[in-house]
Amino acid sequence: MNRIKLIWDFRGPQAHKIAEHHEIHLKDYIHIKKLDVDITGVEKLGDMHAIAFMVVDEVLMLPLRDALKPNRGEKYS
């Protein structure tokens, strides 16, 4: 099964803190919707850029993309 990393970009001096907070909301959504998703995270890409992400099976990608509006996605390996 292919997996997709849905990514939310945050920029600015508070980017990392905002990404960490967004991950909390992603985990809440996963719990409320009882999704079979176990990979979420935050990555600091620079002083002014961070991302929050969740990894989903490809079959879940379209409905989650439409509901959660990530900035982008990429194949996960």
PQR file with spaces between the fields and no chain letter, atoms N, CA, C, O and H, PARSE charges and radii, in Angstrom:
ATOM       1  N    MET     1       0.858   -1.182    0.000 -0.4000 1.5000
ATOM       2  CA   MET     1       0.000    0.000    0.000 -0.0000 2.0000
ATOM       3  C    MET     1       0.895    1.233    0.000  0.5500 1.7000
ATOM       4  O    MET     1       1.817    1.349    0.808 -0.5500 1.4000
ATOM       5  N    ASN     2       0.607    2.151   -0.921 -0.4000 1.5000
ATOM       6  CA   ASN     2       1.343    3.416   -0.964 -0.0000 2.0000
ATOM       7  C    ASN     2       0.878    4.318    0.165  0.5500 1.7000
ATOM       8  O    ASN     2      -0.297    4.326    0.532 -0.5500 1.4000
ATOM       9  H    ASN     2      -0.142    2.056   -1.577  0.4000 1.0000
ATOM      10  N    ARG     3       1.817    5.074    0.705 -0.4000 1.5000
ATOM      11  CA   ARG     3       1.484    6.016    1.768 -0.0000 2.0000
ATOM      12  C    ARG     3       1.868    7.416    1.313  0.5500 1.7000
ATOM      13  O    ARG     3       2.839    7.611    0.582 -0.5500 1.4000
ATOM      14  H    ARG     3       2.771    5.067    0.406  0.4000 1.0000
ATOM      15  N    ILE     4       1.077    8.386    1.768 -0.4000 1.5000
ATOM      16  CA   ILE     4       1.254    9.779    1.387 -0.0000 2.0000
ATOM      17  C    ILE     4       1.480   10.605    2.654  0.5500 1.7000
ATOM      18  O    ILE     4       0.787   10.434    3.657 -0.5500 1.4000
ATOM      19  H    ILE     4       0.288    8.228    2.363  0.4000 1.0000
ATOM      20  N    LYS     5       2.459   11.500    2.585 -0.4000 1.5000
ATOM      21  CA   LYS     5       2.741   12.429    3.677 -0.0000 2.0000
ATOM      22  C    LYS     5       2.043   13.744    3.343  0.5500 1.7000
ATOM      23  O    LYS     5       2.455   14.460    2.430 -0.5500 1.4000
ATOM      24  H    LYS     5       3.021   11.640    1.770  0.4000 1.0000
ATOM      25  N    LEU     6       0.979   14.059    4.093 -0.4000 1.5000
ATOM      26  CA   LEU     6       0.277   15.329    3.933 -0.0000 2.0000
ATOM      27  C    LEU     6       1.019   16.369    4.769  0.5500 1.7000
ATOM      28  O    LEU     6       1.333   16.122    5.934 -0.5500 1.4000
ATOM      29  H    LEU     6       0.644   13.478    4.834  0.4000 1.0000
ATOM      30  N    ILE     7       1.298   17.530    4.179 -0.4000 1.5000
ATOM      31  CA   ILE     7       2.192   18.505    4.796 -0.0000 2.0000
ATOM      32  C    ILE     7       1.524   19.875    4.888  0.5500 1.7000
ATOM      33  O    ILE     7       0.911   20.358    3.936 -0.5500 1.4000
ATOM      34  H    ILE     7       1.043   17.731    3.233  0.4000 1.0000
ATOM      35  N    TRP     8       1.664   20.482    6.061 -0.4000 1.5000
ATOM      36  CA   TRP     8       1.227   21.851    6.300 -0.0000 2.0000
ATOM      37  C    TRP     8       2.474   22.682    6.581  0.5500 1.7000
ATOM      38  O    TRP     8       3.233   22.382    7.503 -0.5500 1.4000
ATOM      39  H    TRP     8       2.163   20.090    6.834  0.4000 1.0000
ATOM      40  N    ASP     9       2.682   23.724    5.783 -0.4000 1.5000
ATOM      41  CA   ASP     9       3.845   24.603    5.931 -0.0000 2.0000
ATOM      42  C    ASP     9       3.505   25.796    6.815  0.5500 1.7000
ATOM      43  O    ASP     9       2.416   26.363    6.730 -0.5500 1.4000
ATOM      44  H    ASP     9       2.065   23.967    5.034  0.4000 1.0000
ATOM      45  N    PHE    10       4.452   26.160    7.658 -0.4000 1.5000
ATOM      46  CA   PHE    10       4.324   27.348    8.496 -0.0000 2.0000
ATOM      47  C    PHE    10       5.606   28.147    8.370  0.5500 1.7000
ATOM      48  O    PHE    10       6.706   27.595    8.398 -0.5500 1.4000
ATOM      49  H    PHE    10       5.337   25.699    7.727  0.4000 1.0000
ATOM      50  N    ARG    11       5.450   29.448    8.230 -0.4000 1.5000
ATOM      51  CA   ARG    11       6.612   30.316    8.035 -0.0000 2.0000
ATOM      52  C    ARG    11       6.554   31.485    9.009  0.5500 1.7000
ATOM      53  O    ARG    11       5.483   31.922    9.431 -0.5500 1.4000
ATOM      54  H    ARG    11       4.557   29.897    8.207  0.4000 1.0000
ATOM      55  N    GLY    12       7.731   31.972    9.347 -0.4000 1.5000
ATOM      56  CA   GLY    12       7.838   33.109   10.248 -0.0000 2.0000
ATOM      57  C    GLY    12       8.579   32.720   11.518  0.5500 1.7000
ATOM      58  O    GLY    12       8.946   31.559   11.696 -0.5500 1.4000
ATOM      59  H    GLY    12       8.601   31.617    9.004  0.4000 1.0000
ATOM      60  N    PRO    13       8.801   33.694   12.405 -0.5600 1.5000
ATOM      61  CA   PRO    13       9.594   33.428   13.600  0.2800 2.0000
ATOM      62  C    PRO    13       8.955   32.412   14.560  0.5500 1.7000
ATOM      63  O    PRO    13       9.660   31.789   15.354 -0.5500 1.4000
ATOM      64  N    GLN    14       7.647   32.243   14.493 -0.4000 1.5000
ATOM      65  CA   GLN    14       6.949   31.298   15.370 -0.0000 2.0000
ATOM      66  C    GLN    14       6.557   30.008   14.647  0.5500 1.7000
ATOM      67  O    GLN    14       5.742   29.236   15.152 -0.5500 1.4000
ATOM      68  H    GLN    14       7.075   32.749   13.847  0.4000 1.0000
ATOM      69  N    ALA    15       7.130   29.776   13.479 -0.4000 1.5000
ATOM      70  CA   ALA    15       6.729   28.645   12.639 -0.0000 2.0000
ATOM      71  C    ALA    15       6.788   27.312   13.370  0.5500 1.7000
ATOM      72  O    ALA    15       5.863   26.507   13.261 -0.5500 1.4000
ATOM      73  H    ALA    15       7.792   30.403   13.069  0.4000 1.0000
ATOM      74  N    HIS    16       7.858   27.069   14.110 -0.4000 1.5000
ATOM      75  CA   HIS    16       7.996   25.767   14.782 -0.0000 2.0000
ATOM      76  C    HIS    16       6.932   25.588   15.853  0.5500 1.7000
ATOM      77  O    HIS    16       6.345   24.510   15.951 -0.5500 1.4000
ATOM      78  H    HIS    16       8.609   27.723   14.199  0.4000 1.0000
ATOM      79  N    LYS    17       6.669   26.599   16.651 -0.4000 1.5000
ATOM      80  CA   LYS    17       5.642   26.499   17.698 -0.0000 2.0000
ATOM      81  C    LYS    17       4.257   26.304   17.079  0.5500 1.7000
ATOM      82  O    LYS    17       3.442   25.541   17.599 -0.5500 1.4000
ATOM      83  H    LYS    17       7.146   27.474   16.572  0.4000 1.0000
ATOM      84  N    ILE    18       3.997   26.989   15.980 -0.4000 1.5000
ATOM      85  CA   ILE    18       2.693   26.839   15.319 -0.0000 2.0000
ATOM      86  C    ILE    18       2.553   25.430   14.746  0.5500 1.7000
ATOM      87  O    ILE    18       1.483   24.828   14.838 -0.5500 1.4000
ATOM      88  H    ILE    18       4.659   27.609   15.558  0.4000 1.0000
ATOM      89  N    ALA    19       3.618   24.903   14.159 -0.4000 1.5000
ATOM      90  CA   ALA    19       3.586   23.536   13.631 -0.0000 2.0000
ATOM      91  C    ALA    19       3.337   22.527   14.751  0.5500 1.7000
ATOM      92  O    ALA    19       2.563   21.585   14.579 -0.5500 1.4000
ATOM      93  H    ALA    19       4.487   25.391   14.084  0.4000 1.0000
ATOM      94  N    GLU    20       3.989   22.723   15.892 -0.4000 1.5000
ATOM      95  CA   GLU    20       3.760   21.827   17.039 -0.0000 2.0000
ATOM      96  C    GLU    20       2.299   21.886   17.474  0.5500 1.7000
ATOM      97  O    GLU    20       1.697   20.854   17.774 -0.5500 1.4000
ATOM      98  H    GLU    20       4.617   23.488   16.031  0.4000 1.0000
ATOM      99  N    HIS    21       1.732   23.077   17.510 -0.4000 1.5000
ATOM     100  CA   HIS    21       0.331   23.223   17.898 -0.0000 2.0000
ATOM     101  C    HIS    21      -0.590   22.580   16.853  0.5500 1.7000
ATOM     102  O    HIS    21      -1.588   21.954   17.207 -0.5500 1.4000
ATOM     103  H    HIS    21       2.221   23.915   17.266  0.4000 1.0000
ATOM     104  N    HIS    22      -0.260   22.733   15.592 -0.4000 1.5000
ATOM     105  CA   HIS    22      -1.078   22.129   14.534 -0.0000 2.0000
ATOM     106  C    HIS    22      -1.070   20.603   14.643  0.5500 1.7000
ATOM     107  O    HIS    22      -2.087   19.959   14.389 -0.5500 1.4000
ATOM     108  H    HIS    22       0.552   23.242   15.305  0.4000 1.0000
ATOM     109  N    GLU    23       0.064   20.029   15.017 -0.4000 1.5000
ATOM     110  CA   GLU    23       0.125   18.579   15.181 -0.0000 2.0000
ATOM     111  C    GLU    23      -0.868   18.110   16.241  0.5500 1.7000
ATOM     112  O    GLU    23      -1.469   17.045   16.094 -0.5500 1.4000
ATOM     113  H    GLU    23       0.891   20.553   15.224  0.4000 1.0000
ATOM     114  N    ILE    24      -1.046   18.886   17.298 -0.4000 1.5000
ATOM     115  CA   ILE    24      -2.035   18.539   18.331 -0.0000 2.0000
ATOM     116  C    ILE    24      -3.417   18.435   17.693  0.5500 1.7000
ATOM     117  O    ILE    24      -4.164   17.498   17.975 -0.5500 1.4000
ATOM     118  H    ILE    24      -0.558   19.750   17.417  0.4000 1.0000
ATOM     119  N    HIS    25      -3.757   19.395   16.834 -0.4000 1.5000
ATOM     120  CA   HIS    25      -5.061   19.356   16.166 -0.0000 2.0000
ATOM     121  C    HIS    25      -5.176   18.160   15.222  0.5500 1.7000
ATOM     122  O    HIS    25      -6.243   17.555   15.115 -0.5500 1.4000
ATOM     123  H    HIS    25      -3.150   20.156   16.606  0.4000 1.0000
ATOM     124  N    LEU    26      -4.086   17.817   14.539 -0.4000 1.5000
ATOM     125  CA   LEU    26      -4.111   16.633   13.671 -0.0000 2.0000
ATOM     126  C    LEU    26      -4.376   15.374   14.496  0.5500 1.7000
ATOM     127  O    LEU    26      -5.183   14.534   14.099 -0.5500 1.4000
ATOM     128  H    LEU    26      -3.219   18.308   14.626  0.4000 1.0000
ATOM     129  N    LYS    27      -3.713   15.241   15.624 -0.4000 1.5000
ATOM     130  CA   LYS    27      -3.920   14.065   16.490 -0.0000 2.0000
ATOM     131  C    LYS    27      -5.343   14.031   17.021  0.5500 1.7000
ATOM     132  O    LYS    27      -5.944   12.959   17.102 -0.5500 1.4000
ATOM     133  H    LYS    27      -3.057   15.923   15.947  0.4000 1.0000
ATOM     134  N    ASP    28      -5.891   15.184   17.384 -0.4000 1.5000
ATOM     135  CA   ASP    28      -7.290   15.244   17.835 -0.0000 2.0000
ATOM     136  C    ASP    28      -8.232   14.787   16.730  0.5500 1.7000
ATOM     137  O    ASP    28      -9.167   14.027   16.984 -0.5500 1.4000
ATOM     138  H    ASP    28      -5.403   16.054   17.318  0.4000 1.0000
ATOM     139  N    TYR    29      -7.992   15.244   15.512 -0.4000 1.5000
ATOM     140  CA   TYR    29      -8.826   14.856   14.375 -0.0000 2.0000
ATOM     141  C    TYR    29      -8.756   13.345   14.149  0.5500 1.7000
ATOM     142  O    TYR    29      -9.779   12.693   13.939 -0.5500 1.4000
ATOM     143  H    TYR    29      -7.232   15.861   15.306  0.4000 1.0000
ATOM     144  N    ILE    30      -7.560   12.805   14.193 -0.4000 1.5000
ATOM     145  CA   ILE    30      -7.372   11.355   14.020 -0.0000 2.0000
ATOM     146  C    ILE    30      -8.166   10.592   15.072  0.5500 1.7000
ATOM     147  O    ILE    30      -8.827    9.600   14.761 -0.5500 1.4000
ATOM     148  H    ILE    30      -6.729   13.334   14.364  0.4000 1.0000
ATOM     149  N    HIS    31      -8.100   11.054   16.309 -0.4000 1.5000
ATOM     150  CA   HIS    31      -8.810   10.398   17.415 -0.0000 2.0000
ATOM     151  C    HIS    31     -10.329   10.497   17.239  0.5500 1.7000
ATOM     152  O    HIS    31     -11.043    9.504   17.377 -0.5500 1.4000
ATOM     153  H    HIS    31      -7.563   11.860   16.561  0.4000 1.0000
ATOM     154  N    ILE    32     -10.811   11.699   16.935 -0.4000 1.5000
ATOM     155  CA   ILE    32     -12.259   11.917   16.793 -0.0000 2.0000
ATOM     156  C    ILE    32     -12.830   11.098   15.642  0.5500 1.7000
ATOM     157  O    ILE    32     -13.905   10.512   15.770 -0.5500 1.4000
ATOM     158  H    ILE    32     -10.231   12.506   16.822  0.4000 1.0000
ATOM     159  N    LYS    33     -12.122   11.056   14.528 -0.4000 1.5000
ATOM     160  CA   LYS    33     -12.601   10.332   13.342 -0.0000 2.0000
ATOM     161  C    LYS    33     -12.243    8.847   13.359  0.5500 1.7000
ATOM     162  O    LYS    33     -12.612    8.102   12.451 -0.5500 1.4000
ATOM     163  H    LYS    33     -11.249   11.532   14.424  0.4000 1.0000
ATOM     164  N    LYS    34     -11.512    8.418   14.414 -0.4000 1.5000
ATOM     165  CA   LYS    34     -11.112    7.018   14.567 -0.0000 2.0000
ATOM     166  C    LYS    34     -10.376    6.503   13.315  0.5500 1.7000
ATOM     167  O    LYS    34     -10.679    5.434   12.785 -0.5500 1.4000
ATOM     168  H    LYS    34     -11.213    9.023   15.152  0.4000 1.0000
ATOM     169  N    LEU    35      -9.408    7.299   12.871 -0.4000 1.5000
ATOM     170  CA   LEU    35      -8.633    6.940   11.686 -0.0000 2.0000
ATOM     171  C    LEU    35      -7.491    6.005   12.046  0.5500 1.7000
ATOM     172  O    LEU    35      -6.949    6.054   13.150 -0.5500 1.4000
ATOM     173  H    LEU    35      -9.161    8.167   13.302  0.4000 1.0000
ATOM     174  N    ASP    36      -7.143    5.164   11.106 -0.4000 1.5000
ATOM     175  CA   ASP    36      -6.000    4.263   11.280 -0.0000 2.0000
ATOM     176  C    ASP    36      -4.746    4.984   10.779  0.5500 1.7000
ATOM     177  O    ASP    36      -4.161    4.615    9.761 -0.5500 1.4000
ATOM     178  H    ASP    36      -7.583    5.124   10.209  0.4000 1.0000
ATOM     179  N    VAL    37      -4.353    6.018   11.520 -0.4000 1.5000
ATOM     180  CA   VAL    37      -3.184    6.832   11.191 -0.0000 2.0000
ATOM     181  C    VAL    37      -2.324    6.878   12.438  0.5500 1.7000
ATOM     182  O    VAL    37      -2.791    7.262   13.510 -0.5500 1.4000
ATOM     183  H    VAL    37      -4.829    6.318   12.346  0.4000 1.0000
ATOM     184  N    ASP    38      -1.056    6.483   12.295 -0.4000 1.5000
ATOM     185  CA   ASP    38      -0.199    6.465   13.478 -0.0000 2.0000
ATOM     186  C    ASP    38       1.081    7.286   13.336  0.5500 1.7000
ATOM     187  O    ASP    38       1.913    7.301   14.243 -0.5500 1.4000
ATOM     188  H    ASP    38      -0.677    6.171   11.423  0.4000 1.0000
ATOM     189  N    ILE    39       1.239    7.962   12.209 -0.4000 1.5000
ATOM     190  CA   ILE    39       2.437    8.775   12.017 -0.0000 2.0000
ATOM     191  C    ILE    39       2.037   10.227   11.815  0.5500 1.7000
ATOM     192  O    ILE    39       1.387   10.577   10.830 -0.5500 1.4000
ATOM     193  H    ILE    39       0.563    7.949   11.472  0.4000 1.0000
ATOM     194  N    THR    40       2.436   11.063   12.761 -0.4000 1.5000
ATOM     195  CA   THR    40       2.331   12.511   12.638 -0.0000 2.0000
ATOM     196  C    THR    40       3.666   13.070   13.110  0.5500 1.7000
ATOM     197  O    THR    40       4.461   12.357   13.722 -0.5500 1.4000
ATOM     198  H    THR    40       2.964   10.778   13.561  0.4000 1.0000
ATOM     199  N    GLY    41       3.906   14.322   12.829 -0.4000 1.5000
ATOM     200  CA   GLY    41       5.153   14.898   13.309 -0.0000 2.0000
ATOM     201  C    GLY    41       5.312   16.342   12.927  0.5500 1.7000
ATOM     202  O    GLY    41       4.461   16.953   12.281 -0.5500 1.4000
ATOM     203  H    GLY    41       3.260   14.901   12.332  0.4000 1.0000
ATOM     204  N    VAL    42       6.458   16.870   13.363 -0.4000 1.5000
ATOM     205  CA   VAL    42       6.842   18.248   13.096 -0.0000 2.0000
ATOM     206  C    VAL    42       8.304   18.218   12.683  0.5500 1.7000
ATOM     207  O    VAL    42       9.103   17.480   13.259 -0.5500 1.4000
ATOM     208  H    VAL    42       7.150   16.374   13.888  0.4000 1.0000
ATOM     209  N    GLU    43       8.651   19.022   11.686 -0.4000 1.5000
ATOM     210  CA   GLU    43      10.047   19.152   11.268 -0.0000 2.0000
ATOM     211  C    GLU    43      10.376   20.634   11.141  0.5500 1.7000
ATOM     212  O    GLU    43       9.608   21.406   10.565 -0.5500 1.4000
ATOM     213  H    GLU    43       8.002   19.621   11.218  0.4000 1.0000
ATOM     214  N    LYS    44      11.510   21.016   11.679 -0.4000 1.5000
ATOM     215  CA   LYS    44      12.000   22.381   11.520 -0.0000 2.0000
ATOM     216  C    LYS    44      12.914   22.392   10.302  0.5500 1.7000
ATOM     217  O    LYS    44      13.947   21.723   10.290 -0.5500 1.4000
ATOM     218  H    LYS    44      12.133   20.389   12.146  0.4000 1.0000
ATOM     219  N    LEU    45      12.535   23.151    9.280 -0.4000 1.5000
ATOM     220  CA   LEU    45      13.289   23.185    8.039 -0.0000 2.0000
ATOM     221  C    LEU    45      14.231   24.378    7.961  0.5500 1.7000
ATOM     222  O    LEU    45      15.057   24.453    7.052 -0.5500 1.4000
ATOM     223  H    LEU    45      11.696   23.695    9.290  0.4000 1.0000
ATOM     224  N    GLY    46      14.119   25.296    8.885 -0.4000 1.5000
ATOM     225  CA   GLY    46      14.954   26.483    8.941 -0.0000 2.0000
ATOM     226  C    GLY    46      14.465   27.369   10.071  0.5500 1.7000
ATOM     227  O    GLY    46      13.500   27.030   10.757 -0.5500 1.4000
ATOM     228  H    GLY    46      13.448   25.235    9.623  0.4000 1.0000
ATOM     229  N    ASP    47      15.121   28.496   10.267 -0.4000 1.5000
ATOM     230  CA   ASP    47      14.713   29.402   11.343 -0.0000 2.0000
ATOM     231  C    ASP    47      13.308   29.944   11.148  0.5500 1.7000
ATOM     232  O    ASP    47      12.618   30.265   12.116 -0.5500 1.4000
ATOM     233  H    ASP    47      15.904   28.771    9.709  0.4000 1.0000
ATOM     234  N    MET    48      12.887   30.043    9.896 -0.4000 1.5000
ATOM     235  CA   MET    48      11.602   30.663    9.586 -0.0000 2.0000
ATOM     236  C    MET    48      10.645   29.722    8.848  0.5500 1.7000
ATOM     237  O    MET    48       9.675   30.181    8.246 -0.5500 1.4000
ATOM     238  H    MET    48      13.447   29.782    9.110  0.4000 1.0000
ATOM     239  N    HIS    49      10.905   28.418    8.888 -0.4000 1.5000
ATOM     240  CA   HIS    49      10.055   27.465    8.161 -0.0000 2.0000
ATOM     241  C    HIS    49       9.992   26.153    8.930  0.5500 1.7000
ATOM     242  O    HIS    49      11.021   25.572    9.276 -0.5500 1.4000
ATOM     243  H    HIS    49      11.693   28.044    9.378  0.4000 1.0000
ATOM     244  N    ALA    50       8.774   25.696    9.191 -0.4000 1.5000
ATOM     245  CA   ALA    50       8.553   24.401    9.835 -0.0000 2.0000
ATOM     246  C    ALA    50       7.322   23.767    9.209  0.5500 1.7000
ATOM     247  O    ALA    50       6.487   24.450    8.617 -0.5500 1.4000
ATOM     248  H    ALA    50       7.938   26.168    8.910  0.4000 1.0000
ATOM     249  N    ILE    51       7.223   22.459    9.347 -0.4000 1.5000
ATOM     250  CA   ILE    51       6.056   21.749    8.831 -0.0000 2.0000
ATOM     251  C    ILE    51       5.458   20.862    9.916  0.5500 1.7000
ATOM     252  O    ILE    51       6.150   20.394   10.820 -0.5500 1.4000
ATOM     253  H    ILE    51       7.901   21.903    9.828  0.4000 1.0000
ATOM     254  N    ALA    52       4.166   20.649    9.800 -0.4000 1.5000
ATOM     255  CA   ALA    52       3.466   19.593   10.532 -0.0000 2.0000
ATOM     256  C    ALA    52       3.024   18.615    9.455  0.5500 1.7000
ATOM     257  O    ALA    52       2.728   19.019    8.330 -0.5500 1.4000
ATOM     258  H    ALA    52       3.603   21.028    9.066  0.4000 1.0000
ATOM     259  N    PHE    53       2.977   17.326    9.795 -0.4000 1.5000
ATOM     260  CA   PHE    53       2.597   16.344    8.784 -0.0000 2.0000
ATOM     261  C    PHE    53       1.886   15.165    9.400  0.5500 1.7000
ATOM     262  O    PHE    53       1.968   14.914   10.602 -0.5500 1.4000
ATOM     263  H    PHE    53       3.218   16.998   10.709  0.4000 1.0000
ATOM     264  N    MET    54       1.183   14.448    8.540 -0.4000 1.5000
ATOM     265  CA   MET    54       0.609   13.154    8.901 -0.0000 2.0000
ATOM     266  C    MET    54       0.772   12.238    7.698  0.5500 1.7000
ATOM     267  O    MET    54       0.685   12.681    6.553 -0.5500 1.4000
ATOM     268  H    MET    54       1.116   14.652    7.563  0.4000 1.0000
ATOM     269  N    VAL    55       1.007   10.968    7.963 -0.4000 1.5000
ATOM     270  CA   VAL    55       1.202    9.978    6.908 -0.0000 2.0000
ATOM     271  C    VAL    55      -0.039    9.103    6.848  0.5500 1.7000
ATOM     272  O    VAL    55      -0.458    8.525    7.852 -0.5500 1.4000
ATOM     273  H    VAL    55       1.078   10.608    8.893  0.4000 1.0000
ATOM     274  N    VAL    56      -0.631    9.012    5.640 -0.4000 1.5000
ATOM     275  CA   VAL    56      -1.884    8.278    5.468 -0.0000 2.0000
ATOM     276  C    VAL    56      -1.763    7.299    4.315  0.5500 1.7000
ATOM     277  O    VAL    56      -0.950    7.489    3.410 -0.5500 1.4000
ATOM     278  H    VAL    56      -0.291    9.481    4.825  0.4000 1.0000
ATOM     279  N    ASP    57      -2.572    6.255    4.350 -0.4000 1.5000
ATOM     280  CA   ASP    57      -2.658    5.351    3.207 -0.0000 2.0000
ATOM     281  C    ASP    57      -3.255    6.122    2.031  0.5500 1.7000
ATOM     282  O    ASP    57      -4.086    7.014    2.206 -0.5500 1.4000
ATOM     283  H    ASP    57      -3.232    6.100    5.085  0.4000 1.0000
ATOM     284  N    GLU    58      -2.813    5.758    0.842 -0.4000 1.5000
ATOM     285  CA   GLU    58      -3.234    6.482   -0.359 -0.0000 2.0000
ATOM     286  C    GLU    58      -4.753    6.545   -0.502  0.5500 1.7000
ATOM     287  O    GLU    58      -5.277    7.536   -1.010 -0.5500 1.4000
ATOM     288  H    GLU    58      -2.138    5.033    0.701  0.4000 1.0000
ATOM     289  N    VAL    59      -5.464    5.516   -0.068 -0.4000 1.5000
ATOM     290  CA   VAL    59      -6.928    5.502   -0.203 -0.0000 2.0000
ATOM     291  C    VAL    59      -7.588    6.571    0.665  0.5500 1.7000
ATOM     292  O    VAL    59      -8.705    6.995    0.367 -0.5500 1.4000
ATOM     293  H    VAL    59      -5.038    4.711    0.345  0.4000 1.0000
ATOM     294  N    LEU    60      -6.925    7.013    1.728 -0.4000 1.5000
ATOM     295  CA   LEU    60      -7.472    8.057    2.597 -0.0000 2.0000
ATOM     296  C    LEU    60      -7.070    9.465    2.152  0.5500 1.7000
ATOM     297  O    LEU    60      -7.607   10.453    2.653 -0.5500 1.4000
ATOM     298  H    LEU    60      -6.018    6.669    1.970  0.4000 1.0000
ATOM     299  N    MET    61      -6.141    9.553    1.228 -0.4000 1.5000
ATOM     300  CA   MET    61      -5.557   10.845    0.894 -0.0000 2.0000
ATOM     301  C    MET    61      -6.586   11.850    0.390  0.5500 1.7000
ATOM     302  O    MET    61      -6.624   12.974    0.891 -0.5500 1.4000
ATOM     303  H    MET    61      -5.705    8.750    0.821  0.4000 1.0000
ATOM     304  N    LEU    62      -7.411   11.492   -0.572 -0.4000 1.5000
ATOM     305  CA   LEU    62      -8.352   12.456   -1.141 -0.0000 2.0000
ATOM     306  C    LEU    62      -9.351   13.002   -0.122  0.5500 1.7000
ATOM     307  O    LEU    62      -9.508   14.219   -0.029 -0.5500 1.4000
ATOM     308  H    LEU    62      -7.379   10.579   -0.979  0.4000 1.0000
ATOM     309  N    PRO    63     -10.032   12.150    0.645 -0.5600 1.5000
ATOM     310  CA   PRO    63     -10.980   12.722    1.615  0.2800 2.0000
ATOM     311  C    PRO    63     -10.283   13.554    2.703  0.5500 1.7000
ATOM     312  O    PRO    63     -10.826   14.565    3.149 -0.5500 1.4000
ATOM     313  N    LEU    64      -9.096   13.137    3.127 -0.4000 1.5000
ATOM     314  CA   LEU    64      -8.382   13.916    4.146 -0.0000 2.0000
ATOM     315  C    LEU    64      -7.848   15.214    3.557  0.5500 1.7000
ATOM     316  O    LEU    64      -7.859   16.247    4.226 -0.5500 1.4000
ATOM     317  H    LEU    64      -8.655   12.316    2.764  0.4000 1.0000
ATOM     318  N    ARG    65      -7.386   15.174    2.327 -0.4000 1.5000
ATOM     319  CA   ARG    65      -6.929   16.404    1.659 -0.0000 2.0000
ATOM     320  C    ARG    65      -8.072   17.413    1.582  0.5500 1.7000
ATOM     321  O    ARG    65      -7.889   18.594    1.877 -0.5500 1.4000
ATOM     322  H    ARG    65      -7.377   14.335    1.783  0.4000 1.0000
ATOM     323  N    ASP    66      -9.249   16.938    1.184 -0.4000 1.5000
ATOM     324  CA   ASP    66     -10.389   17.840    1.050 -0.0000 2.0000
ATOM     325  C    ASP    66     -10.858   18.381    2.393  0.5500 1.7000
ATOM     326  O    ASP    66     -11.290   19.531    2.480 -0.5500 1.4000
ATOM     327  H    ASP    66      -9.397   15.978    0.944  0.4000 1.0000
ATOM     328  N    ALA    67     -10.779   17.566    3.441 -0.4000 1.5000
ATOM     329  CA   ALA    67     -11.241   17.986    4.762 -0.0000 2.0000
ATOM     330  C    ALA    67     -10.227   18.873    5.483  0.5500 1.7000
ATOM     331  O    ALA    67     -10.616   19.828    6.155 -0.5500 1.4000
ATOM     332  H    ALA    67     -10.428   16.632    3.370  0.4000 1.0000
ATOM     333  N    LEU    68      -8.949   18.574    5.354 -0.4000 1.5000
ATOM     334  CA   LEU    68      -7.926   19.228    6.180 -0.0000 2.0000
ATOM     335  C    LEU    68      -7.082   20.265    5.443  0.5500 1.7000
ATOM     336  O    LEU    68      -6.359   21.027    6.085 -0.5500 1.4000
ATOM     337  H    LEU    68      -8.633   17.799    4.807  0.4000 1.0000
ATOM     338  N    LYS    69      -7.155   20.313    4.141 -0.4000 1.5000
ATOM     339  CA   LYS    69      -6.484   21.324    3.321 -0.0000 2.0000
ATOM     340  C    LYS    69      -4.977   21.458    3.584  0.5500 1.7000
ATOM     341  O    LYS    69      -4.509   22.539    3.941 -0.5500 1.4000
ATOM     342  H    LYS    69      -7.743   19.694    3.620  0.4000 1.0000
ATOM     343  N    PRO    70      -4.215   20.372    3.410 -0.5600 1.5000
ATOM     344  CA   PRO    70      -2.763   20.504    3.538  0.2800 2.0000
ATOM     345  C    PRO    70      -2.217   21.375    2.407  0.5500 1.7000
ATOM     346  O    PRO    70      -2.865   21.537    1.374 -0.5500 1.4000
ATOM     347  N    ASN    71      -1.026   21.930    2.607 -0.4000 1.5000
ATOM     348  CA   ASN    71      -0.399   22.747    1.572 -0.0000 2.0000
ATOM     349  C    ASN    71       0.154   21.899    0.436  0.5500 1.7000
ATOM     350  O    ASN    71       0.206   22.336   -0.713 -0.5500 1.4000
ATOM     351  H    ASN    71      -0.499   21.798    3.447  0.4000 1.0000
ATOM     352  N    ARG    72       0.564   20.681    0.772 -0.4000 1.5000
ATOM     353  CA   ARG    72       1.156   19.810   -0.246 -0.0000 2.0000
ATOM     354  C    ARG    72       1.213   18.389    0.299  0.5500 1.7000
ATOM     355  O    ARG    72       0.874   18.128    1.453 -0.5500 1.4000
ATOM     356  H    ARG    72       0.521   20.326    1.706  0.4000 1.0000
ATOM     357  N    GLY    73       1.654   17.477   -0.570 -0.4000 1.5000
ATOM     358  CA   GLY    73       1.813   16.090   -0.181 -0.0000 2.0000
ATOM     359  C    GLY    73       2.958   15.470   -0.974  0.5500 1.7000
ATOM     360  O    GLY    73       3.357   15.983   -2.020 -0.5500 1.4000
ATOM     361  H    GLY    73       1.929   17.690   -1.508  0.4000 1.0000
ATOM     362  N    GLU    74       3.471   14.374   -0.465 -0.4000 1.5000
ATOM     363  CA   GLU    74       4.527   13.657   -1.166 -0.0000 2.0000
ATOM     364  C    GLU    74       4.451   12.184   -0.786  0.5500 1.7000
ATOM     365  O    GLU    74       3.912   11.819    0.259 -0.5500 1.4000
ATOM     366  H    GLU    74       3.147   13.958    0.385  0.4000 1.0000
ATOM     367  N    LYS    75       5.008   11.342   -1.668 -0.4000 1.5000
ATOM     368  CA   LYS    75       5.052    9.920   -1.348 -0.0000 2.0000
ATOM     369  C    LYS    75       5.928    9.703   -0.127  0.5500 1.7000
ATOM     370  O    LYS    75       6.952   10.365    0.041 -0.5500 1.4000
ATOM     371  H    LYS    75       5.445   11.639   -2.517  0.4000 1.0000
ATOM     372  N    TYR    76       5.526    8.787    0.710 -0.4000 1.5000
ATOM     373  CA   TYR    76       6.243    8.475    1.943 -0.0000 2.0000
ATOM     374  C    TYR    76       6.858    7.092    1.830  0.5500 1.7000
ATOM     375  O    TYR    76       6.205    6.138    1.407 -0.5500 1.4000
ATOM     376  H    TYR    76       4.694    8.249    0.573  0.4000 1.0000
ATOM     377  N    SER    77       8.123    6.999    2.213 -0.4000 1.5000
ATOM     378  CA   SER    77       8.767    5.684    2.198 -0.0000 2.0000
ATOM     379  C    SER    77       9.522    5.445    3.482  0.5500 1.7000
ATOM     380  O    SER    77      10.130    4.389    3.653 -0.5500 1.4000
ATOM     381  H    SER    77       8.653    7.774    2.556  0.4000 1.0000
